[in-house]
Amino acid sequence: MEPLAFNADLLTRQPPRGMDVDTTLAHFAIITCLVDPDVARRHLHSRFELDLISVDGRE
């Protein structure tokens, strides 16, 4: 097994694009799952907003 080490690719930051996220937050998560938004809302605190996508014509 090779030891882990930083290399030029890991140390060079590419500009964010598309759905990329660049953060220094200690506690941060992006969770992506395919569920009915109404069902998900029942389990999330009201301060959170869902980012919805369309799949087969449904959010």
N, C-alpha and C positions, 0 to 999 in steps of 0.2 A: 504494500500500500504506500502510495506516495504521500509525503507530508504536505499539509495545506500551506500555501504561501500566496502572498499577494503578487500579482504580476501587472504588467502595463495595462492589460485589458481591464482588470479589476480596479485599477487606480485612475483610469480615465473615465470621467463622467460624460455620457452622451446627453444631448439636450432632450428633455421629455417630449414625447409625441403621442398622439392618440389618447389612450387611457392610462398612460404612464403616470406614476406618482413618485415624487421626490420629497422625502421628509426626513427630519431628524427627531421626530417624536419618539418617545420611549414606549408609548402604548398606543399603537395604531393598527387597525385592521381593515382590510377590504374583504368583504365576504360576498361571494357570488353564488347564487343557487337559483334553481328554477322551481318556484312555488307560486301559488295563488297569492297575489298581493294582499287580499283581504285576510287571508289566513295569517300571513306574516305580520301584518299590523297588529293583530290580537296579541302577539308575543313580544312586541317591541315597545319601548317607552315612547310616549307621544313626541318627545323632543327629536326623535330620529325620523328622517324622511327617507323614503325608498327611491332609488334611481331605477326606473323601470325601462325595460326594453320590450320590443314586440317580437314574439315567436309565433309563427303561423297565424298572424293577425290578432293575437291576444297579448295583452300586457302581462 
